[in-house]
Amino acid sequence: MDSRPATLTTSLGTTRYAVDPDGNVTQVTTPGGTVEARTYDNADRLAKLTVTGPAQQAITGYTLRRDKVGNPTRVDTTLGSASRSDAFTYDKADRLTAMCYQVTTCSGASNKLSFTYDLVGNRTAKKKSGSGSFTEKYTYNAADQLQTRSGGPDGTQSYSYDEDGNTTQISSVKYGYDLDNHLSSVDDGKKHTTYTTDGAGNRLSADTTPGSGGTTTHTGYQWDVNAVLPLLASEQTGSSTTKYTYQPGGAPYTQQSGANTTLLFPDPFGNTTALTDPSGAVQRLFQLTDPFGGLQATASSGASTRLGFQGQYNDPLSSSYHLRDRDYTIATGRFTSVDPMANGVDQPAVAGYVYGDDNPLTHADPSGDCDWWDVQCRVTEKIYNLWQYETDGTPHTAQDRERDFGAGIIRSGAETIDGVWNGIVGIYNWNQHWQDKPGLPDSVKLHLADDWDKFAGEHLGVDTNSPYYNYGAITGTVMQLFIPIGGDEAVGGRWLGGLLGRVAEKLRVPKWEPKPTVPKDEPKPPAPKPKPPTGSLEGERDFVVDDPNVPGRTITDIDHIEGNTLWEEKSATRAGNIQDWVNKHIIRKFNSYLDARQYLPAFYHNARIGFRFTSPGMDPTLRSAIDSAVAQLRQAHPNVEIVTEFA
């Protein structure tokens, strides 16, 4: 049973989808009659993509040839009435080494763009041969941070960084960041822009003021946070608003500015390369000139778009692509900040600023956190971001979220049992090209899932309507979407194990396992709830607070209870990664203490929460980060008195 929608209804009308038995979208028909058609090879890789207008006029067309591991080696392109072929080469690590223009092979090509890399993927040179030739060279420090870029069209550029690895200056342009390492300001001498970001990392606004003073221009952003990754829904500057809609898979579909609506169509690599009006009339076409994001207009008679490279948002204020957690520049093919979710020990060493393992034709990183094809990383990232996003007044306490989320992950097992079986049969049929194989009926899977819902709700106290329960369960769904063919399902168990390991590592919580079920004729007696402490706790040290609703769960230990203040005491004077330290020892500890107060005697339900630093000589940068975090906590929790003491 395929869960993909057959139709999508918008203000333009109904868009219709056709899907093959493997779940690949083969055709998209717009309300105006424009058709996007896709064909796939035996490995379900895109082989051909065409966009045809209502009068059967060709808008775009792409035919791909690939090597044995799926890298495109030749792309035949049609843009309107013009046709061309381009060739591509790769090194042994599958990193893109050249794009050769208007040829079918790179052998002997004189007009090309080539790239070289060091052992960990840092680009060391970019060379343009033929028309407009240049050789651009790059230098790095021991932390894989770009230091200089010279010899190219931009001249010589120098780079500086802060302690967290964020780019703070590129020649004369200066950049600032918030405590979560999101871009917060850009100053190029001619104008100054400040950004605000919500607790989940979504950019909310940009305010730009001319360097000489004058009127500040405000831009507001709204996001659709219900998608696998948040999608930009609209941007408004003054009275001008642009709204965006997306295909079910997240690809850009329409943009509306005032009364004008534009449809967006991609090339095989997700780049927006065709814009039409609702009737299919071409407004703009783009030719890929640099696989790392260079797009050149070949036809122009109407609207343009900021959703370009791999369908992502090109921010004109920062001159970079905003990929949610990080920002990306086409000129370098790199992020401006280090990867917050570095590769695991089982993955090859790649520098933390590299985009898509240096192969943007087969890899994407729309989140700024991890390769789009790294299922473990993407699912973990989505769940972790939602877990971190807490607001006052939420009906789910921290222990509710932990319990519901864990139960949701277990539920996913009911939805992936057929994957395990199909994997076994797939391996058996390995030499028969993954023939069709039997799977468990949907009715059985749903029965297992419903049984788990009932058990979790009745015996574990889980809120099965909780969003955290659903985000736990999404693991199984995503695993099925990205492990579609027999044989590959067999690795799902390893991937799922790795996923749970990453979640546990990020959340720093003990391994979660469901308690064994009991026979239905032997009802499980309710567990006795420990009584909360009574009386004064003045002077207590290392006081352990247990959760009376979840036997065996400790919320936190309070270092010192003194003068109606719950003190967290620290001796640290410096930290290797200041932001990680602050998140762990200030933000998380505050949340734990806040949660624990309700289980202390009534006298302490409104106790102050304090942070006491017992050693003199604190690093000023760490002190500043602590002060900033405490200020944010005070703003977020105005009814809680938060105090600090420094030696």
N, C-alpha and C positions, 0 to 999 in steps of 0.2 A: 504494500500500500504506500503510494507516494504522497508525502505531505505538502508538496509544493503547490501553490495556488494555481488554478487554471485561468483565473482572471484577476485583474487589478482595476478597481474603479476609482477614477479621480475626476476632477472638474472637467477634464477633457472628454471623458467618456470611459469606455471599457477597453482595457488592454488585454489581449488574449495570449496565452502561453501554450506551447506544445513541448512535451517532455518525452524522451525515449525511455525504454525499459530500464536503463541503467540510472535514470534520474537526471540525465543531462538535458538542459534546456536546448531545444532544437529550433524553436521559432518564437519570436515575439512580434505580435501584430498590434500596431498602435491604433487608437480610435480613428486617425486620419487615413489609415491604410498603408503606412510605411511598414515594411517587413524587415526584421533583422533575423537572418537565418544562420545556423551554426551546424557544422558537421564535425564528427570526431573520429579518431583512429581507433584501432582495436584496444588500445590502452586507455580509452576515454580522454585522450588529450585533444584539444582543439586543433582541427586540421584546416578548417575553412570558415570564414566569417564574411557575410555580405549584408549590406543594407541597401534595400531597393525601395524607391518611391512608389506612390500609388499608381503612377502611369508606367510602371516597370522601368523607370529610369534608374541607372546605377548611381548610387551615392558614394558608397565605399565598398571595397572588396579586398580580402586578404586570403592568401593561400600559403600555408606553412609547410616547410620540410624540416625534419628534426634529426638529431643524431640518436644514438642508441639509448642515451639517458634522458632524452626529451628536450635538450637545448635546441632552440630554433637555429638552423644553419642558413636558411634562405626564406625570405618573405617576399612574395609577389603581391604588389599593392596596386589598387585602383582607387583613385580619388577623382570622382566625377568622370571626365573623359580622358584623364591622364593615367598612364600605367608605368610602373617601374619595378625593378627587383633590387633587393639589398641582401647582402650576405653577412654572416656573423661567424666569428671564431672564438674558441675558449681554450683555457689551459687545462692541465690535468686535474686541477681542483674545481673545474667547471666555472671558473671566473671568466666573465666576458673580456676578451682581449682586443676585439676589433669589430667595427661596423664598416663594411665596404659598400660604397654608394653606387647604385645603378649598375650592378654586376650580379651574376648568378653564383660566383665563387670569389673568395678573397685571394686566390692564387694569382699573383701578378697584378693585383689591383693597385692603382696609383692614387685613387681618390678615396681616402678612408680616415676614420677616427680610431686610434688605437690606445690601449691602456696597459700599463705595467704595474705590478704590485710587489710588496715585500711578503715575507712568509706568513704574516698574520692578516693580510688583506688590505693594508694601507696602500692607497694609490701613490705610486712614486713618480709616474709620468703620464701625461695625456698628450698625444701627438696627432695633429691634423696634417695629413698629406694631401697634395693637390691644391685646389683652389683655397685661398685663405689659410695657407699652412702656418703652423706654429708648433713649438714644443714647450709644454708647461711642466715644470718640475715641482715636487713637493718635498718638504723636510718635516721630520717628526722628532719629538723627544721620547724618553724612555717609557712614558705613559701612553704612547700612541696618539698623542695630541699633535695636530697639525701646527707647525710653527711658521712656515713660510710657503707661499705659492707664487711662482714667478715664471715669466716667459710666455704667458698667454695673453689673451685679449684684455684682461683686467689689469695687466701690469704686475707689479710686486705687491703682495698682500701679506701682512704679518698678523699673527693670532696670539691672544692671551686667554688665560683660563683662571677660574677660581678653584678653591680646594676641592669642590665636588665634581670638577671636570667639565663645568659649563663654560662655553666660549663667552668671555666678557668683553672682548674687543677684537675687531677685524679692521686693521689699519686705524682710521679715525672714527669708526662707528663703535659705539659702546652699548653693551647689553647688560641687563640686570635680571635677577631670578628671585622667585619667592622661596619659602622654606621647603617646598616640595619640588624644587628645581624646575618649575615651569617658568617660561619667559615672562617677565613682568615689566620690562621697559626696553626701549630702543631709542638711542639718541645719535643722529648722524650729523649734528651740528646745524642742520637746517630746520629740523623739527624734532620734537620729543614726544614719544608715544608711551603710554602706560597701559598695561593689561591687567584685568582682574580674572580670577579663575575660581570656580566653585570647589567644594570639598572633594568632588570626584575627578577633578582635573580638567573639566570642560571650560573652555575660554568663554567668559561672559561679556566682556566689553573691551574696547580700545579707545583711549582718549588721546588725541593728537593736538599738540600746540606748536605753532611756528616758533623757531628758535629766537626770533626777534620779538616774541610776544604776540598777543592778539587773540582771536577767537579760537576756542578749543572745539575740535570736531569730535563728536561722540559716535561710536559704532557699537551697537549691541548685537549679541549673537544668541540664538536659541538652538537647542539641541534636541533631537529625538533620542532619548536615553533607553528606549525599549529594544533597540537593535543589539546585535551581538557586540558591535562597537557603536558608541554614540555617533549619530549622523547630524551634520549641520542642517538645521531646518530652515533658518532664515538669518539674514544679516540686515541691519537697518542703520543707515547713516542719514541723520536729519530726517527729511520726509521721504527719502528713497528707501524702499524695502525690496529685497530679493529673497524669494522663497524657493526652496529646493525640495524635490521629491526623489525617491529612490526605488529601484527595482527590488523585488523581494530578497535578492541576495546582497543588497547594499550598494549596487552600482548606481551612479547618478542617472536620473531619468529626465526630469524636467527642471527648469528654472523659470520663475515668473517675476518680472519686474514691471510693476504697474499693470497695464492691460496686455503686455506682451509676454507670451509664453514660448519658450524655446525647448526643443527636445534635444537630448545629448546622447550620442552614440559612441561606443568605444572601439579601439583597435584590439587585436588579440591579447594585448598586454595590459588592458585596463585604462590606457590613456584616452582621454576624450579627444576624438579626432574629427567628429562631424556634428554640426549644429544645424537643425532644421526648424522651420515653423511647424505648427500642428498639421498643416496640409502636406508636409513633406518637401517644401521648397528649401533648398540649401541656403544657409546663411553664412556658414564658415566651415572650412576644411583645414585640417592640420596634418603635416607630414612629420613623422618622427625623424629627427636629425641627430639626436644624442640619446641612446637608450636610457641614460640616467635622468631624463626629463626634458630634453630639448625638443620643443615642438614649434614648427614654423608654419604660419598660415599660408596656404596656397590659393585660397579663394575667400573673399570677404565681401559680404553685402548686407550684414546685419549684426545681430547681437554677438557678443563674445561671452566668455565664462571664466571664472576663477577656479573651476574644478578641472584641472588639467592632468598633470602627471599621476597616473594610476587612479584617476578620479578624485584626487585629494585637493584640498583648498590651498591655493596660492595666495599668501597674505601679502598684499602690496605694501603694507606698512613696515614689515620686517624683511622684505625681499627674500622670503623663504617659504617653503611649504609647511603648513601647520599640521603635523601628524599626531595630534592629541598630546601625548606625553612629551614629545620632543619635536624639534623643528629641523628641517632638511633643506640643504642647498644644492641646486642642480650643478653649480659651477664646480663643486668639490666631489659630488656624489656621496656626501657624508652628512651625518647628523651633527648638530652643534653642541649636543650634550652626550655624555657617555650612557650606554645602555643600562637602565636600572634593573634589567633582568638578564644578566650575563649568561652565556652558554654554560651548560652543565659539564660535568667531568667526562661524560660520555660523548661529547661533541667536539669537533675540531676547534682549535684555538683561533678565534677571529677577533680582531680589535673591536673595542666597544663602540666605536663611532661609525663602523662600516655599515652601509645600507645593503640589505638583501644578499649578504654573502658575495657582494660584487657581481651579482647576476640579476639585474632588474627585469630581464625578459622571462624569468621563471620564478622569481621570488618577489614578495611584497611585504612591507611592514607598515600597514596603515595606522597601527596603534603607537608606533614609536617605541614599543617595548620588545617586540619579538617578530621573527619571521612569520609571515602569514601562513606558511605551510607547517609551522611548528605547532601542532594541535595542543600538546601539553601546555606550552607557554601561553597560547591565546586563551584557552579556557581558564587556566589558572589566573591569568591577568584579569579577565572579565569578572570572575568570582571575587578575586581579592579586592578589586576596585569597589565593587558593590558592598563588600564586607566593611571596607574602610569608611564608606560614605554614611555617616551617622548624623542625624539632625535631632534637635530637641523635639520632644513630643512624639517620637516614634513609639508605636505600641509594642515593639520588640526590644527586650533588654538584651544585653550582651550574651547572657546564657541562652536566651531564646534563639538568637541567631546561630550560636555554635551548635545547639542541639538540632535545630531545623535544617541547617545546612548539611550537617553530617548525615542526617536521615535521608536527605535528598540525594546525596551521593550514593548511598546504599540502594535507593530506589532505582537508580540508573542501571543497576545490575539486572533487574527484571527486563529491561529494554535491550540489553546487549547479549542475553543468553543465546539468541539466534545467531549472533555474530560469532560466538565461540563455536557453535555447531557448524556453521558454514565454513569457518576457518579450517576445521578438521577435514571436512569433505573437500574443500578447495585444495588443500595440500595433497590429498589422495588423487585428485584429478589434475595435479600440477602439469603433467605432460600432455594433458588434453585441453590446454589453453583455457583453464578455469571454466569448465562447462557449467551450465546451470545446475544448481544443487538445491536440495530441499532445505527449507528453513522452518522454524517453529511457526505455527499459525498465529496471526495477530491476536486471535481470541485468547490463546494461552498466555501470550505476553501481557495482555491487558489484565487477565485474571491474576497473574503474579503481581503486577504493579498495584492492582486494587487491594490485594491481600496485604501488601506491605503498607499501603496507605492506612488501612484499618488498624493493623498492628501498631504502627508508629503513633497513630492518634490515640489509641486506647491504652497502650501499655507504656509508651515513652513520653506521653504528654506533648507530642509534636503537633504544631499547627500546620497541617498539610495544605492550608491555603496561604501560608506565609510565602512571601517572595524569596526568602532565603532557602526554603525547602525546594522551591522550583528551580533556583539557580544551582542547587546541588544536583537536582535531577537532570539539568541540561547537559551534564557531562555525557550521559549515555546517548542522548540525541545527537550531539555533535560528533561523537565517536562513530555513529552509524553513517552520518552524512559524509565523513571524510575517509571511511574505510569501506568503499562500495563494492569491491570485487572479491570473489572467493580466493582464499589463500592469504590475502592481506589481513583478513579478520584475525588470523592467528597471532599477529603482532599486537592486536588490540589490548590483550591482557598486559603485555609489557608496557605499552603506552599508558594504560589506565593506572598501572602501578606507579609509573613515573609521575603521572599527573597528581595522584594522591600524595606522593612524596613531596612534590613541589608545593602543594597546598599546605601540607603540614609544616614545611620549612618556612613558608611565608608567614603563616599565622602563628607560629611558635606555640602550637597547642599539642597536647599528648595525642598519641595515636587513638583514633576514634573507632570503636568496634561495637556493633549492636550486641545487646545481651541475648543469650539463647532464648528461643521461644519456648513456651510451655504448652503441653497438650490442652486442647480446648475444654476437656472435662476437668482440668485442674487449674482453676483460675488463679492467677498470680496475686498473692496478697499485697496490699499497698505497703511500700517501704516506710518504716517509721521516719519521721522528720526530726532531726536533732533540734533541740530548743536553742534559740538564740541566747547569747549571754545577757545577763542582767547586772545592774549596778554600775559603779564607776570602774573605768578601765584606766584611770590616770596612772601614768608611769609605765604602762605595759610596753614591752619591746618585742619585736618580731611576732606580733600578734596575728595568728592565722585566722582568716575569715573563710568559713566553708559555706557552700550554697545549700541551704536546708531543703531546697526543692530537687536537687540533683545529688543524691548520695555519692560521696567519693570525689566530688568536684570542689577544688579549692579556688576561690576567687582571687585572693591575694594574701600576702602577709604585710602588715603595717609595721614599718620600722620602729616608730615611736609614737605613743599617744600621750600628748602633753598639752594641758591648758585648752581643752576642747579643740585641739588641732591634730589631725592625722598627718604625721610627718613621714615623708619619703626622704631618706638621708643618703647622700652621695659624697664620695671622697674624690671623684675624678676631677682633674683640672684640665684635661685635654682629651680629644677623641680623634681617631683616624678618619672616620667618616662622620662628620658632625651631624648631618641630617639624619642618618640612621640612628645615631646615639640619641638624639632628641626625640625621634619618633618612639623609640623603645623605652627610654627612661623618664620621659616627661609626658608625652601624649598618652601612651598606653597605660602608664602607671596612674595617671590622673583618672582615666576611664575605669580602671580597676578599683581605685579608691572610691570613686563616685558610686560604683555598683555595690561596693561592700558596705557603705554607710547604712543602707536600709536593713542590714542584718545585725547591726550593733544595737545596744540599748537605745531607747528613744532619745535619750539625752544627746546622742551623737548623730542623729539623723540629719542635722543641719550643721555638722562640724565643719570647721575650716579644713581645707586640704593644703598642705604645705610642702615645699621642697627646700631642704636644708643642705647646703654644700659645706662640708666640714674642713676642706683643705684650702689654704691660701694659694694665691698665685695662679688663678684660673686663666686660661687662654682667653684673651678678649673676644676672639671670634666665637668661641663656644659660649661665652657669657652672653654675647649679643643674640645668638641663636636661641638660647634658653629664654631670655627676656622676650623675644619676639613670639616664641611658642606660648609662653604664659599669657601674653597679651591677647593672642588669638583665642586661647581657652576662656579668658575672662569675657571676651566679647561673645563667644558662643554660649557661655553659661553664666549669664548675669546674676543669677540667684545663688551662685556658689562663690564663697569667699576663698580666694586663692592667694597664698602668701609665699614669699621666698626669703631665704636667709643665706648670705654669702659670708664666708670666713674672711 
